[in-house]
Structures are given as C-alpha cells and as structure tokens.
Amino acid sequence: MRENGLRALGGLAQRLTSGLVKGRGASIARLRADWPVIVGPELARTTRPDALLAGRGGRAGAKVLRLRVSSAAALEVQHMTSQIVERVNAYFGHRQIDDIRLTQGVIPQPPVPRVPPAPSPEVAAQMASRVADVADSDLRAALARLGARVALNRRSALIGLLAAPFLAREARAQLPPAEKLLGPMPGDHVLGLPEAPNIIIDYFSLTCPHCANFHAAVLPELKRQWIDTGRARFIYRHFPSDSVATHAAQLAECAGPAKFFDAVDVLFRSQIDWLTGSTPEIDMIVALENAGMTGGGACLADDQHLDKVVGDVLSGQQLRVTFTPTLFINEQNYGNPGGAEGINAILGQVAR
C-alpha cells in the first residue's frame, strides 16, 4: 500500500457517504466497503454486492440488490436472502432494498495487510528507558513496545497494535471487569443528566466517515428524543483506526471536558478537508483554532491525552469492539445499528 493510502480511501468514503455523491452509486459503494460488517465475515468471503437495481425483481417497483456469489455457496446464500435483506435495511436505517438477485461469479479476496514497520533501535531504546521503573518485566516490555510503535509517524494502526496478544493480555489485566466498562467510567465524556436511566456508549474514530455521518445525522436526533429529555446518557469513547485518528483524538482531549464535544464536532465537520490534505495534523489544529480552541502541537506531545485515548481503546478491546462506530445500548453490543430509526427501535425494546 502506498503511504497515506488509508487517508485517501477515507476521504473517498466520506465523499460517497456525506451527500457529495448522490444516488445508488454512493449506496453500493457503502455496501461494498462495509459488507463484512453487515453480513459477517463468512458471507463476505462468498458474496459481493454488484449493483442496486430499481424497478426490477419479483414485483413492480421493487428495489433489488444484485449480489454476486461463488458457485459453491449459491444454494446456501439463496436460503439466506431474507436475512440479508433485513441486515442491509438495518444498516441503512430504512428500507433500501426489497429483494436480492443472485449472480454467480468469482469473489475477489482482500489483500493480506502488511505488517507495520518496526521502530528504529534508537526509538526502541528511548521508550525502554521511559518505562524502566515499571516493576513487572512483562508489562514493562509491553509498554516499551507500545510506546515505540505509537512513536512511528506512519499509518500503523493503534487498534491492530493493541490487539497483539502479548499486550492485550497484560493491559486488560489492569482494567476493571467488562460489566463495569458498560457504564460511565471516570474520565468518560458524557452527554445527558447523571440520573438518566438509559446508557448509550459509542466507540468512534475521528477518521471514520460513518462515525462522521452518525455525529452529523443521528446524534442530533438522539439528543432531541432521548438525551435532552433526560431519558438517556450518551458516552463517546475513542477507538482510533490509525495514527491520524489517534492524533485527532489527542487534540479533542486537549480541548478539555467542557469543550470536548465541541472539538469533536469541529473535527467531524471538517473531516473531509484535513483527512484528504497533505498535513492532516496541521489542518486539524487550524480548524480547532478557527473555532476558538487552542493548544496546537503541544497537545500531541502531552502523554496524558494519549493515555486517555489508549485507555478507551483498551476498554473497547476488552468489550470485543472491532469496528467503528460500535454502540452499546444498556449493556448490549448492537454494533452499528444504522440511523436514528434503528436505535429508536432498539430503545423501544430495551429502554428503562
């Protein structure tokens, strides 16, 4: 993959899903990008969305998804078409398709991700010296390796790093039990009244276009119906998908508890600009300064902000979060339930 490849793809996805590109082309692009999340990894290996067709199918005016399927799996997928229709419509938050038409063909497999580059010996030695006072030798080695990886100013994903077994085992041992993570934790950023009975936790990444869409289109509706009425509390937790997202999260933390949600709003609304620029960190700082929030590069050097981000990621790992946005509603993981309609439907069943 080329340097900054993920950044370019993220910008493209944002254009496709933010309304700059309209119609079925944008929708099919979203389906292809998130297909493993929508139908699960097993079905994603044997199927691929080809096109959205209007005015065809079993009845007049039906909206049909043409789905390519490998020959060996065609019969099994045929029996699952109703379930796939439900999952696709839940993803969009409305009735996007009525039926599925199967066509047999070869399903391209995604390329094997490259292993991120190893840190230089100098960086590794510097990080080892910073954690020399940690008594536990295994934890000391894990923290040194984490610091060295984060210090790489490249695209290496923080999530992938924290998923490494040697680190996850040690780091999770320092966290409270999973059931405690499903409620408000010290340091959490919370919207809503402390006594609100329902709890919504959103693990998000500031480079995630779907997270930006959720923030712009879904969260205001949740605020109107559930948060501002005192019926629910909403919690944002970081789950950055790359080093740029990690830096964006640090900048949001630097704004402080009182302006955290304002900073997140600024970064999401300007996401397509800094995400596709050649200097995203500088562009993010400028966007925040234009909104009256200062701190700049000093925020990226503050270990306290990074500690908060890493803590959120570790809690997400303990709760088995694998993608963004992932929502927990009253202690249950609902993944990405789609728009406000999908979340309202869930709350209609589980609300307190």
C-alpha positions as CSV (number, residue, x, y, z in Angstrom):
1,M,0.0,0.0,0.0
2,R,1.2,3.5,-0.8
3,E,2.0,5.9,2.0
4,N,-1.2,7.8,3.0
5,G,-3.3,5.2,1.2
6,L,-5.7,4.9,4.1
7,R,-6.1,8.6,4.3
8,A,-7.0,8.8,0.6
9,L,-9.5,6.0,0.9
10,G,-11.1,7.6,4.0
11,G,-11.6,10.8,2.1
12,L,-13.2,8.9,-0.8
13,A,-15.5,7.1,1.5
14,Q,-16.5,10.4,3.2
15,R,-17.4,11.9,-0.2
16,L,-19.5,8.8,-1.0
17,T,-21.4,8.8,2.3
18,S,-21.7,12.5,3.1
19,G,-24.1,13.5,0.3
20,L,-21.4,14.9,-2.1
21,V,-22.2,11.9,-4.3
22,K,-25.8,11.0,-4.6
23,G,-27.9,8.0,-5.6
24,R,-27.3,4.3,-5.9
25,G,-23.6,4.7,-6.7
26,A,-22.9,6.0,-3.3
27,S,-25.1,3.3,-1.6
28,I,-23.4,0.4,-3.4
29,A,-20.0,1.9,-2.5
30,R,-21.1,1.9,1.1
31,L,-22.3,-1.7,0.9
32,R,-19.0,-2.9,-0.6
33,A,-16.9,-1.0,2.0
34,D,-18.9,-2.3,5.0
35,W,-20.1,-5.7,3.6
36,P,-18.2,-7.8,6.2
37,V,-19.7,-5.8,9.0
38,I,-23.2,-6.0,7.5
39,V,-23.4,-9.8,6.8
40,G,-20.5,-11.1,8.8
41,P,-17.0,-12.4,7.6
42,E,-18.3,-15.8,6.5
43,L,-20.8,-14.5,4.0
44,A,-18.5,-11.7,3.0
45,R,-16.0,-14.3,1.7
46,T,-18.5,-15.8,-0.7
47,T,-20.6,-12.8,-1.7
48,R,-20.1,-9.3,-3.0
49,P,-22.7,-6.5,-3.8
50,D,-22.7,-5.8,-7.5
51,A,-25.4,-3.2,-8.1
52,L,-28.7,-1.7,-6.8
53,L,-31.4,-2.0,-9.4
54,A,-34.7,0.0,-9.4
55,G,-38.0,-1.2,-10.9
56,R,-36.9,-4.8,-11.2
57,G,-37.4,-8.0,-9.4
58,G,-40.3,-10.1,-8.3
59,R,-42.8,-7.2,-8.2
60,A,-43.2,-3.9,-10.0
61,G,-41.2,-1.1,-8.4
62,A,-39.1,-3.4,-6.2
63,K,-35.6,-2.3,-5.3
64,V,-33.2,-5.1,-5.8
65,L,-29.7,-5.8,-4.7
66,R,-27.7,-7.8,-7.3
67,L,-25.4,-10.0,-5.3
68,R,-22.5,-11.9,-6.8
69,V,-22.0,-15.3,-5.1
70,S,-19.4,-18.0,-5.5
71,S,-20.8,-21.1,-7.2
72,A,-20.2,-23.4,-4.2
73,A,-22.2,-21.1,-1.9
74,A,-25.0,-20.2,-4.2
75,L,-27.6,-22.6,-2.7
76,E,-26.8,-21.7,0.9
77,V,-26.9,-18.0,0.1
78,Q,-30.3,-18.4,-1.7
79,H,-31.8,-19.7,1.5
80,M,-30.5,-16.6,3.4
81,T,-31.7,-13.9,1.1
82,S,-34.4,-12.7,3.5
83,Q,-31.9,-12.4,6.3
84,I,-29.5,-10.4,4.1
85,V,-32.3,-8.1,3.1
86,E,-33.0,-7.4,6.8
87,R,-29.4,-6.7,7.5
88,V,-28.9,-4.4,4.6
89,N,-32.0,-2.4,5.5
90,A,-31.0,-2.2,9.2
91,Y,-27.6,-0.9,8.1
92,F,-29.1,2.0,6.1
93,G,-31.8,2.6,8.7
94,H,-34.6,2.5,6.2
95,R,-36.0,0.1,3.5
96,Q,-33.2,0.4,1.0
97,I,-33.9,-2.9,-0.8
98,D,-36.9,-5.3,-1.2
99,D,-35.3,-8.3,-2.8
100,I,-32.0,-9.9,-3.8
101,R,-31.0,-11.3,-7.2
102,L,-28.0,-13.7,-7.2
103,T,-25.5,-14.0,-10.0
104,Q,-22.6,-16.5,-9.8
105,G,-19.1,-15.3,-10.3
106,V,-15.6,-15.1,-8.7
107,I,-15.4,-13.2,-5.4
108,P,-12.1,-11.2,-5.2
109,Q,-10.4,-11.7,-1.9
110,P,-9.0,-8.7,0.0
111,P,-5.2,-8.3,0.0
112,V,-3.3,-9.5,3.0
113,P,-2.5,-6.5,5.2
114,R,1.2,-5.6,5.5
115,V,2.8,-5.7,8.9
116,P,3.6,-2.2,10.1
117,P,7.3,-1.3,10.0
118,A,9.4,-2.0,13.1
119,P,10.6,1.0,15.1
120,S,14.2,2.0,14.9
121,P,16.7,0.8,17.6
122,E,17.0,4.4,18.8
123,V,13.3,4.8,19.3
124,A,13.0,1.4,21.0
125,A,15.8,2.3,23.4
126,Q,14.3,5.6,24.2
127,M,10.9,4.1,25.1
128,A,12.6,1.3,27.1
129,S,14.3,4.0,29.3
130,R,11.0,5.7,29.9
131,V,9.4,2.6,31.4
132,A,12.5,1.4,33.2
133,D,10.8,2.0,36.6
134,V,7.9,-0.4,35.9
135,A,8.5,-3.4,38.2
136,D,6.6,-6.1,36.2
137,S,9.0,-7.2,33.5
138,D,6.3,-8.4,31.0
139,L,4.3,-5.3,31.4
140,R,7.5,-3.1,31.1
141,A,8.3,-4.8,27.8
142,A,4.8,-4.4,26.5
143,L,4.6,-0.7,27.4
144,A,8.0,-0.1,25.8
145,R,6.9,-1.8,22.6
146,L,3.6,0.1,22.6
147,G,5.4,3.5,23.0
148,A,7.8,2.7,20.2
149,R,5.0,1.7,17.8
150,V,3.0,4.8,18.7
151,A,6.1,7.0,18.1
152,L,6.2,5.9,14.5
153,N,4.8,8.8,12.4
154,R,3.2,6.4,9.9
155,R,-0.1,4.7,9.2
156,S,0.4,1.8,11.7
157,A,-3.0,1.3,13.4
158,L,-3.2,1.7,17.1
159,I,-6.1,-0.8,17.2
160,G,-4.1,-3.5,15.5
161,L,-1.2,-2.9,17.8
162,L,-3.3,-3.2,20.9
163,A,-4.9,-6.4,19.6
164,A,-1.5,-8.1,19.8
165,P,-1.9,-11.0,22.3
166,F,1.2,-10.1,24.4
167,L,0.0,-6.6,25.0
168,A,-3.7,-7.2,25.3
169,R,-3.2,-9.8,28.0
170,E,-1.2,-7.5,30.2
171,A,-3.1,-4.4,29.6
172,R,-6.6,-5.9,30.1
173,A,-5.4,-7.2,33.5
174,Q,-5.2,-3.5,34.6
175,L,-8.8,-2.8,33.6
176,P,-12.0,-3.3,35.7
177,P,-14.3,-6.2,34.7
178,A,-16.2,-5.8,31.4
179,E,-19.5,-5.2,33.2
180,K,-18.2,-2.1,34.8
181,L,-17.0,-0.8,31.4
182,L,-20.6,-0.9,30.2
183,G,-21.5,2.1,32.4
184,P,-20.0,5.5,32.9
185,M,-16.3,5.4,33.9
186,P,-14.1,8.1,35.4
187,G,-12.8,10.4,32.6
188,D,-15.7,9.5,30.2
189,H,-17.2,12.3,28.2
190,V,-21.0,12.2,28.9
191,L,-24.0,14.0,27.4
192,G,-27.2,13.9,29.4
193,L,-28.3,14.0,33.0
194,P,-26.5,11.9,35.6
195,E,-29.8,10.2,36.6
196,A,-30.9,9.4,33.0
197,P,-31.7,5.6,33.1
198,N,-30.6,4.6,29.7
199,I,-26.9,4.5,28.7
200,I,-25.6,4.6,25.1
201,I,-21.8,4.2,24.6
202,D,-20.3,4.9,21.2
203,Y,-16.8,3.7,20.3
204,F,-15.7,6.0,17.5
205,S,-12.8,7.1,15.3
206,L,-12.3,10.6,14.0
207,T,-11.1,9.3,10.6
208,C,-14.2,7.1,10.2
209,P,-16.6,8.5,7.7
210,H,-19.5,6.5,9.1
211,C,-18.7,8.0,12.5
212,A,-18.9,11.5,11.0
213,N,-22.3,10.7,9.5
214,F,-23.5,9.3,12.8
215,H,-22.4,12.5,14.5
216,A,-24.0,14.8,12.0
217,A,-27.2,13.0,11.3
218,V,-28.0,10.5,14.1
219,L,-26.7,12.1,17.3
220,P,-28.8,15.3,17.0
221,E,-31.9,13.1,16.7
222,L,-30.9,11.1,19.8
223,K,-30.3,14.3,21.6
224,R,-33.7,15.6,20.8
225,Q,-35.6,12.4,21.7
226,W,-33.5,10.8,24.4
227,I,-30.7,12.9,25.8
228,D,-32.2,16.4,26.2
229,T,-35.4,14.9,27.6
230,G,-33.5,13.2,30.4
231,R,-34.1,9.7,29.2
232,A,-30.6,8.7,28.2
233,R,-26.9,9.4,28.7
234,F,-24.6,9.3,25.7
235,I,-20.8,8.5,26.0
236,Y,-18.2,8.9,23.4
237,R,-15.1,6.7,23.7
238,H,-12.1,6.7,21.4
239,F,-11.3,3.8,19.1
240,P,-8.9,5.3,16.6
241,S,-8.2,3.3,13.4
242,D,-4.8,4.8,12.5
243,S,-2.2,7.3,13.7
244,V,-4.0,10.3,12.2
245,A,-7.1,9.3,14.2
246,T,-5.0,8.9,17.3
247,H,-3.7,12.5,16.9
248,A,-7.2,13.8,16.3
249,A,-8.3,12.1,19.5
250,Q,-5.5,13.7,21.4
251,L,-6.5,17.1,20.1
252,A,-10.1,16.6,21.1
253,E,-8.9,15.6,24.6
254,C,-6.8,18.7,24.7
255,A,-9.9,20.9,24.5
256,G,-10.8,19.7,28.0
257,P,-14.0,18.2,29.3
258,A,-16.1,21.3,28.9
259,K,-15.3,21.7,25.2
260,F,-14.7,18.0,24.2
261,F,-17.9,17.6,22.3
262,D,-17.4,21.0,20.6
263,A,-13.9,19.8,19.5
264,V,-15.3,16.5,18.2
265,D,-18.0,18.4,16.3
266,V,-15.4,20.7,14.6
267,L,-13.2,17.7,13.7
268,F,-16.0,15.7,12.2
269,R,-17.4,18.6,10.3
270,S,-14.0,19.4,8.8
271,Q,-13.1,15.7,8.4
272,I,-13.1,15.6,4.6
273,D,-10.7,18.7,4.5
274,W,-8.0,17.5,6.8
275,L,-8.4,13.8,6.0
276,T,-7.5,14.4,2.4
277,G,-4.9,17.0,2.9
278,S,-1.1,16.5,2.9
279,T,-0.7,17.7,6.5
280,P,-3.7,16.5,8.4
281,E,-2.4,17.3,11.9
282,I,-1.7,20.9,11.0
283,D,-5.1,21.2,9.2
284,M,-6.8,19.8,12.3
285,I,-5.1,22.3,14.6
286,V,-6.0,25.2,12.3
287,A,-9.7,24.0,12.2
288,L,-9.8,23.9,16.0
289,E,-8.0,27.3,16.4
290,N,-10.5,28.9,14.0
291,A,-13.3,27.6,16.3
292,G,-11.5,29.3,19.3
293,M,-9.8,26.2,20.7
294,T,-6.1,26.4,21.1
295,G,-3.3,24.1,22.2
296,G,-1.8,23.1,18.9
297,G,1.2,20.8,18.7
298,A,1.7,20.8,22.5
299,C,-1.4,18.6,22.7
300,L,0.2,15.9,20.6
301,A,3.2,15.8,23.0
302,D,1.1,15.5,26.1
303,D,1.2,11.9,27.4
304,Q,-1.9,12.4,29.5
305,H,-4.1,12.9,26.4
306,L,-2.5,9.8,24.8
307,D,-3.1,7.8,28.0
308,K,-6.8,8.6,27.8
309,V,-7.1,7.5,24.2
310,V,-5.2,4.3,24.9
311,G,-7.4,3.6,27.9
312,D,-10.5,3.9,25.8
313,V,-9.1,1.6,23.2
314,L,-8.2,-1.0,25.8
315,S,-11.7,-0.9,27.2
316,G,-13.0,-1.4,23.7
317,Q,-10.7,-4.3,23.2
318,Q,-12.0,-5.8,26.4
319,L,-15.6,-5.4,25.2
320,R,-14.6,-7.0,21.8
321,V,-15.1,-3.9,19.7
322,T,-13.7,-4.5,16.2
323,F,-15.1,-1.6,14.1
324,T,-16.4,1.9,14.3
325,P,-18.9,3.1,15.2
326,T,-19.9,0.4,17.7
327,L,-22.8,1.2,20.0
328,F,-23.6,-0.4,23.4
329,I,-27.1,0.3,24.5
330,N,-27.9,-0.7,28.1
331,E,-25.0,-3.1,28.3
332,Q,-25.6,-4.8,25.0
333,N,-23.4,-4.5,21.9
334,Y,-25.5,-3.6,18.8
335,G,-22.6,-2.8,16.5
336,N,-23.7,-0.2,14.0
337,P,-27.5,-0.3,14.1
338,G,-27.9,2.2,11.3
339,G,-29.7,5.5,11.6
340,A,-31.9,7.0,14.4
341,E,-34.8,4.8,13.4
342,G,-32.8,1.6,14.2
343,I,-31.6,3.0,17.5
344,N,-35.1,4.1,18.4
345,A,-36.4,0.6,17.6
346,I,-33.8,-0.9,19.9
347,L,-34.5,1.6,22.7
348,G,-38.2,0.9,22.2
349,Q,-37.5,-2.7,23.3
350,V,-34.8,-2.3,26.0
351,A,-35.4,1.2,27.4
352,R,-35.7,1.6,31.2
